[in-house]
């Protein structure tokens, strides 16, 4: 009898505990809305992605300070896929299936995004991708807040070929060996062909992730440039940019000799480099910290104060950059869409995202295209200054609609209105 009583008592405690746990979980879920932050905080991409994690947390703090979304606080769940591409998929699955996040903000490299895509499609999740990329993709479950090639790569090469950009006739396409640089360079080679540039005047070079010895490559660039006005188009990613730019300085290759325009180098990457030998080299983005307008002044001020308050590494030299702005805009647009949908249901948020607008730090009001899930964005060309900032030397008059499917790739002819 005593054993039975103890057994019943144990069952009662287990049941009560389970009910309490369920009640606690449900209350917890009811109190907050979870979002995932999926960025490499270690490995070769940490140099670029860590600040995206931090600015995402700043944006969430900002929204929470104003009451959150749907009257609930946003609860960030931060994970580190450690620059390991298959691990991005595993972490995304964990965020959606186990942590029950309503959206994921993350990825930098295209290989990491490609790793996550099957997971968000299978589980009907949401990914906000904040970095420029090669296009040739359009997914219902993804919102692209970085640039497509017609919002960065093509205008940058047009600038290099112009009188103001140095009237380049020969081109070195230098990148890290993965999908973004190879696809972007495929588009750029086809674009250059359309402008009459011959293959003999195009040199294409790739290095692995984490590559650190650029002595031979920079020597090759110097030799190639002897054949005529030459520009380098760099799609190097991650911490390899530091030794590349150091070697440019060591070799005395100045922007007046061979300008380099980079698509993945911003203020954050230049923090680790003596930029004085790099003055005049270029980057093409949709935002620079140096742009002058009240919205950006407020954004930069808030970021520097946040970095100091959170005691982030190198807080004293904290800078903003393009993917940080795209992350910030993406989170605010997601919050607006949730409020409009009155729900965090994926399909309802997707429907509410189309046409969302946000006055961005770039100084432009950005609009999310309801058809192709890409932002309409301005294009800016910036020259590196001695203090690691960029001086904007050219910018588009207005935000440009993305062309996810490049018109320079055969087979895309019927996709230009997407």
C-alpha positions as CSV (number, residue, x, y, z in Angstrom):
1,X,0.0,0.0,0.0
2,X,2.8,2.3,1.0
3,X,4.6,1.5,-2.3
4,X,1.5,2.3,-4.3
5,X,1.0,5.5,-2.4
6,X,4.6,6.6,-3.1
7,X,4.2,5.6,-6.7
8,X,1.0,7.6,-7.1
9,X,2.6,10.5,-5.3
10,X,5.6,10.4,-7.6
11,X,3.3,10.3,-10.7
12,X,1.4,13.3,-9.2
13,X,4.7,15.2,-8.8
14,X,5.8,14.3,-12.3
15,X,2.5,15.4,-13.7
16,X,2.5,18.6,-11.7
17,X,6.1,19.3,-12.8
18,X,5.2,18.6,-16.4
19,X,2.2,21.0,-16.2
20,X,4.4,23.6,-14.5
21,X,7.1,23.2,-17.1
22,X,4.5,23.4,-19.9
23,X,2.9,26.4,-18.3
24,X,6.3,28.0,-17.8
25,X,7.4,27.3,-21.4
26,X,4.1,28.6,-22.7
27,X,4.2,31.7,-20.6
28,X,7.8,32.2,-21.7
29,X,6.8,31.8,-25.3
30,X,3.9,34.2,-24.8
31,X,6.1,36.8,-23.2
32,X,8.7,37.1,-25.9
33,X,9.1,36.6,-29.7
34,X,12.3,34.8,-30.5
35,X,14.6,35.6,-33.4
36,X,17.8,33.8,-34.4
37,X,21.1,35.6,-35.0
38,X,23.3,33.3,-37.2
39,X,26.7,34.8,-37.7
40,X,30.3,33.5,-37.5
41,X,31.8,34.7,-34.3
42,X,35.0,32.6,-34.9
43,X,37.0,31.5,-37.9
44,X,37.9,33.4,-41.0
45,X,34.6,35.3,-41.3
46,X,34.5,36.6,-37.7
47,X,36.3,39.8,-38.8
48,X,33.2,40.7,-40.8
49,X,30.3,39.0,-39.1
50,X,30.8,39.8,-35.4
51,X,29.7,43.4,-35.9
52,X,26.6,42.2,-37.7
53,X,25.7,40.1,-34.6
54,X,26.3,43.2,-32.4
55,X,24.3,45.6,-34.5
56,X,21.4,43.1,-34.7
57,X,21.4,43.1,-30.9
58,X,21.5,46.9,-30.8
59,X,18.5,47.1,-33.2
60,X,16.6,44.6,-31.0
61,X,17.3,46.6,-27.9
62,X,16.1,49.7,-29.7
63,X,12.8,48.0,-30.7
64,X,12.3,46.5,-27.2
65,X,12.9,49.9,-25.6
66,X,9.9,51.1,-27.6
67,X,7.7,48.2,-26.5
68,X,8.8,45.4,-28.7
69,X,6.5,43.9,-31.4
70,X,2.9,43.0,-30.8
71,X,3.4,44.2,-27.2
72,X,6.1,41.5,-26.6
73,X,9.9,41.8,-26.2
74,X,12.1,40.4,-28.9
75,X,14.3,37.6,-27.5
76,X,17.5,37.1,-29.6
77,X,19.0,33.6,-29.8
78,X,22.7,33.9,-30.8
79,X,24.5,31.0,-32.3
80,X,28.1,30.7,-33.8
81,X,28.5,28.5,-36.9
82,X,32.2,29.3,-36.7
83,X,32.8,29.9,-40.5
84,X,31.9,26.3,-41.1
85,X,29.4,26.1,-43.9
86,X,27.6,22.8,-43.1
87,X,27.3,24.0,-39.5
88,X,25.2,27.0,-40.7
89,X,22.5,24.5,-41.8
90,X,22.7,22.6,-38.5
91,X,22.4,25.8,-36.5
92,X,19.5,27.1,-38.6
93,X,17.6,23.9,-38.1
94,X,18.3,24.2,-34.3
95,X,17.0,27.8,-34.3
96,X,13.8,27.0,-36.1
97,X,12.9,23.5,-34.9
98,X,14.2,23.6,-31.3
99,X,14.4,27.3,-30.3
100,X,11.2,28.1,-32.3
101,X,12.6,31.4,-33.7
102,X,10.2,33.3,-35.9
103,X,13.0,34.7,-38.2
104,X,16.7,34.3,-38.7
105,X,19.0,37.3,-39.3
106,X,22.3,36.0,-40.6
107,X,24.9,34.6,-43.0
108,X,27.6,36.5,-44.9
109,X,29.1,34.2,-47.5
110,X,26.9,32.8,-50.3
111,X,28.1,29.3,-49.4
112,X,26.7,29.8,-45.9
113,X,23.4,31.1,-47.3
114,X,23.2,28.2,-49.8
115,X,23.7,25.9,-46.8
116,X,20.8,27.4,-44.9
117,X,18.3,27.7,-47.8
118,X,17.1,24.0,-47.8
119,X,16.4,24.3,-44.1
120,X,14.3,27.5,-44.2
121,X,12.4,26.1,-47.1
122,X,11.7,22.7,-45.5
123,X,10.7,24.2,-42.2
124,X,9.0,27.3,-43.7
125,X,11.3,29.6,-41.8
126,X,12.4,33.2,-42.6
127,X,16.0,34.3,-43.4
128,X,17.0,37.9,-43.7
129,X,20.3,38.0,-45.6
130,X,22.2,41.3,-45.2
131,X,25.2,41.1,-47.6
132,X,25.8,41.8,-51.3
133,X,25.7,38.6,-53.3
134,X,25.9,37.2,-56.9
135,X,22.1,37.0,-57.6
136,X,20.8,34.1,-59.7
137,X,18.5,33.2,-56.8
138,X,15.0,34.1,-55.6
139,X,13.5,32.3,-52.7
140,X,10.1,32.8,-51.0
141,X,11.5,32.3,-47.5
142,X,14.4,34.8,-47.9
143,X,14.5,38.6,-47.9
144,X,17.7,40.0,-49.4
145,X,18.7,43.3,-47.8
146,X,22.1,43.4,-49.4
147,X,22.9,44.3,-53.0
148,X,22.3,42.3,-56.2
149,X,25.0,42.6,-58.9
150,X,23.2,45.5,-60.7
151,X,23.2,47.4,-57.4
152,X,27.0,47.0,-56.8
153,X,29.2,45.1,-59.2
154,X,28.0,46.4,-62.6
155,X,27.9,50.1,-61.5
156,X,31.4,49.7,-60.0
157,X,32.8,48.5,-63.3
158,X,31.0,51.1,-65.2
159,X,32.7,53.7,-62.9
160,X,36.1,52.1,-63.5
161,X,35.6,52.4,-67.3
162,X,34.5,56.0,-67.1
163,X,36.9,59.0,-67.3
164,X,36.3,59.8,-63.6
165,X,37.1,56.2,-62.7
166,X,40.4,56.1,-64.6
167,X,39.1,54.7,-68.0
168,X,40.3,51.2,-67.3
169,X,40.8,48.9,-70.3
170,X,42.2,45.8,-68.6
171,X,40.7,44.0,-65.6
172,X,41.9,41.6,-62.9
173,X,39.0,39.7,-61.3
174,X,40.4,38.6,-58.0
175,X,38.3,36.6,-55.5
176,X,38.0,34.0,-52.8
177,X,37.3,30.6,-54.4
178,X,33.6,30.0,-53.9
179,X,30.2,30.7,-55.4
180,X,29.9,34.5,-54.9
181,X,33.2,35.5,-56.6
182,X,32.9,32.9,-59.3
183,X,29.3,33.8,-60.3
184,X,29.9,37.6,-59.9
185,X,33.0,37.3,-62.2
186,X,31.0,35.2,-64.7
187,X,28.5,38.1,-64.9
188,X,31.3,40.7,-65.0
189,X,33.2,38.9,-67.8
190,X,30.0,38.7,-69.8
191,X,29.3,42.4,-69.1
192,X,32.9,43.3,-70.2
193,X,32.5,41.3,-73.4
194,X,29.3,43.4,-74.1
195,X,31.5,46.5,-73.8
196,X,34.1,45.1,-76.3
197,X,36.7,44.0,-73.7
198,X,38.6,40.9,-75.0
199,X,39.4,37.8,-72.9
200,X,43.1,38.7,-73.3
201,X,42.5,41.9,-71.3
202,X,40.8,40.0,-68.4
203,X,42.8,38.1,-65.8
204,X,40.8,35.9,-63.3
205,X,42.5,34.8,-60.0
206,X,41.2,32.9,-57.0
207,X,42.5,32.1,-53.5
208,X,41.2,29.8,-50.8
209,X,39.4,31.2,-47.7
210,X,41.9,32.4,-45.1
211,X,44.7,32.8,-47.7
212,X,47.4,35.0,-46.4
213,X,50.3,35.2,-48.9
214,X,49.5,37.7,-51.7
215,X,53.1,38.4,-52.7
216,X,52.9,36.3,-56.0
217,X,49.4,37.6,-56.8
218,X,50.3,41.2,-56.4
219,X,53.5,40.7,-58.5
220,X,51.2,39.2,-61.2
221,X,48.9,42.2,-61.0
222,X,51.8,44.6,-61.5
223,X,53.1,42.6,-64.5
224,X,49.6,42.4,-66.1
225,X,49.0,46.1,-65.6
226,X,52.1,46.9,-67.8
227,X,49.8,46.0,-70.7
228,X,47.5,49.1,-70.3
229,X,45.2,50.9,-67.9
230,X,44.3,48.2,-65.4
231,X,41.9,47.9,-62.5
232,X,41.4,45.2,-59.9
233,X,37.9,44.0,-59.0
234,X,38.2,42.3,-55.6
235,X,35.7,39.8,-54.3
236,X,38.1,38.6,-51.6
237,X,36.2,37.7,-48.4
238,X,37.0,37.7,-44.8
239,X,40.3,38.2,-43.0
240,X,42.3,37.6,-46.3
241,X,41.7,41.2,-47.1
242,X,44.1,42.3,-44.4
243,X,47.2,40.6,-46.0
244,X,46.1,41.5,-49.5
245,X,45.9,45.2,-48.7
246,X,49.2,45.0,-46.7
247,X,50.9,43.4,-49.7
248,X,49.5,46.2,-52.0
249,X,51.1,48.7,-49.7
250,X,54.4,46.7,-49.5
251,X,54.6,46.5,-53.3
252,X,53.9,50.2,-53.6
253,X,50.9,49.6,-55.9
254,X,49.1,52.8,-55.6
255,X,45.5,53.6,-56.6
256,X,46.9,56.0,-59.2
257,X,48.7,53.1,-60.9
258,X,46.1,50.2,-60.5
259,X,42.9,51.1,-58.6
260,X,41.3,48.3,-56.7
261,X,37.6,48.3,-56.2
262,X,36.4,45.9,-53.5
263,X,32.9,44.5,-52.9
264,X,33.5,43.0,-49.4
265,X,35.8,45.5,-47.8
266,X,34.3,48.2,-45.6
267,X,35.2,50.3,-42.6
268,X,35.3,47.2,-40.3
269,X,37.8,45.3,-42.4
270,X,40.1,48.4,-42.7
271,X,40.3,48.7,-38.9
272,X,43.1,46.1,-39.0
273,X,45.1,47.8,-41.8
274,X,47.4,50.8,-42.1
275,X,45.3,52.6,-44.7
276,X,47.7,55.4,-45.6
277,X,49.3,53.4,-48.5
278,X,45.8,52.5,-49.7
279,X,44.4,56.0,-50.2
280,X,42.4,56.3,-53.4
281,X,41.5,52.6,-53.7
282,X,37.8,52.0,-54.0
283,X,34.9,50.1,-52.6
284,X,31.4,49.9,-54.0
285,X,28.5,49.6,-51.5
286,X,25.1,51.0,-50.8
287,X,26.1,52.8,-47.6
288,X,29.2,54.3,-46.0
289,X,29.7,55.6,-42.5
290,X,30.8,58.9,-43.9
291,X,27.5,59.8,-45.7
292,X,26.1,63.0,-44.3
293,X,22.5,63.1,-43.2
294,X,20.7,63.3,-39.9
295,X,19.5,59.6,-40.0
296,X,23.1,58.4,-40.4
297,X,24.4,60.8,-37.8
298,X,22.0,59.3,-35.3
299,X,22.8,55.7,-36.4
300,X,26.5,56.2,-36.0
301,X,26.1,58.0,-32.7
302,X,23.9,55.1,-31.3
303,X,26.3,52.5,-32.6
304,X,29.4,54.1,-31.0
305,X,27.5,54.6,-27.7
306,X,26.3,50.9,-27.8
307,X,29.8,49.6,-28.5
308,X,31.1,51.6,-25.5
309,X,28.2,50.6,-23.2
310,X,28.6,46.9,-24.0
311,X,32.4,47.2,-23.9
312,X,32.8,45.6,-27.3
313,X,36.3,44.8,-28.4
314,X,37.9,47.9,-30.0
315,X,34.9,50.0,-28.9
316,X,37.1,53.1,-29.0
317,X,37.4,52.7,-32.8
318,X,33.9,51.3,-33.5
319,X,32.7,51.9,-37.1
320,X,29.6,51.2,-39.0
321,X,29.5,49.7,-42.5
322,X,27.1,48.6,-45.3
323,X,26.2,45.1,-44.1
324,X,25.6,46.5,-40.6
325,X,23.2,49.0,-42.1
326,X,21.5,46.3,-44.1
327,X,21.1,44.2,-40.9
328,X,19.7,47.1,-39.0
329,X,17.2,47.9,-41.8
330,X,16.2,44.3,-42.1
331,X,15.3,43.9,-38.4
332,X,13.3,47.1,-38.4
333,X,11.4,46.1,-41.6
334,X,10.7,42.6,-40.1
335,X,9.3,44.3,-36.9
336,X,7.1,46.6,-39.1
337,X,5.9,43.6,-41.1
338,X,5.0,41.6,-37.9
339,X,3.0,44.6,-36.7
340,X,1.2,44.9,-40.0
341,X,0.5,41.1,-40.1
342,X,-0.5,41.2,-36.4
343,X,1.2,37.8,-36.3
344,X,4.6,36.1,-36.5
345,X,3.2,33.4,-38.8
346,X,5.8,33.0,-41.6
347,X,3.3,33.3,-44.5
348,X,1.6,36.3,-43.0
349,X,4.9,38.1,-42.4
350,X,6.0,37.3,-46.0
351,X,2.8,38.8,-47.3
352,X,3.3,41.9,-45.1
353,X,7.0,42.5,-46.0
354,X,6.2,43.4,-49.6
355,X,6.2,47.2,-50.0
356,X,7.6,47.8,-46.5
357,X,9.7,51.0,-46.5
358,X,12.3,52.4,-44.1
359,X,14.2,55.6,-44.0
360,X,17.7,54.2,-43.9
361,X,21.0,55.6,-42.6
362,X,22.2,55.8,-46.3
363,X,19.8,58.8,-46.6
364,X,17.4,57.0,-48.9
365,X,14.0,55.5,-48.2
366,X,14.4,51.8,-49.0
367,X,11.5,49.7,-50.2
368,X,11.2,45.9,-50.1
369,X,10.1,44.7,-53.5
370,X,7.0,42.6,-53.1
371,X,7.9,40.5,-56.2
372,X,11.5,39.6,-55.8
373,X,12.1,40.1,-52.0
374,X,15.1,42.4,-52.6
375,X,15.5,46.0,-51.4
376,X,15.6,48.9,-53.8
377,X,19.0,50.4,-52.9
378,X,21.2,53.3,-53.9
379,X,24.8,52.6,-55.2
380,X,27.8,54.4,-53.9
381,X,31.5,54.4,-54.8
382,X,33.9,55.4,-52.0
383,X,37.6,56.1,-52.0
384,X,39.7,54.9,-49.0
385,X,41.0,57.8,-46.9
386,X,44.0,57.8,-44.6
387,X,41.7,57.4,-41.5
388,X,40.1,54.2,-42.8
389,X,36.9,55.9,-43.8
390,X,35.6,56.4,-47.4
391,X,35.0,59.5,-49.3
392,X,31.9,59.0,-51.6
393,X,33.0,60.0,-55.1
394,X,29.9,58.8,-57.0
395,X,26.4,57.7,-56.0
396,X,23.2,57.0,-57.9
397,X,20.4,59.6,-57.8
398,X,17.9,57.2,-56.5
399,X,17.4,53.7,-55.1
400,X,17.7,51.0,-57.8
401,X,15.5,48.0,-58.2
402,X,17.4,44.7,-57.9
403,X,17.8,42.4,-60.9
404,X,18.3,39.0,-59.1
405,X,18.7,37.4,-62.5
406,X,21.5,39.1,-64.5
407,X,20.7,40.1,-68.0
408,X,24.3,39.2,-68.9
409,X,23.7,35.5,-68.2
410,X,22.3,33.4,-71.0
411,X,18.9,31.9,-70.1
412,X,17.8,34.8,-68.0
413,X,16.1,36.7,-70.8
414,X,12.6,35.9,-69.5
415,X,13.3,36.7,-65.9
416,X,14.0,40.4,-66.0
417,X,10.7,41.5,-64.6
418,X,11.1,39.3,-61.5
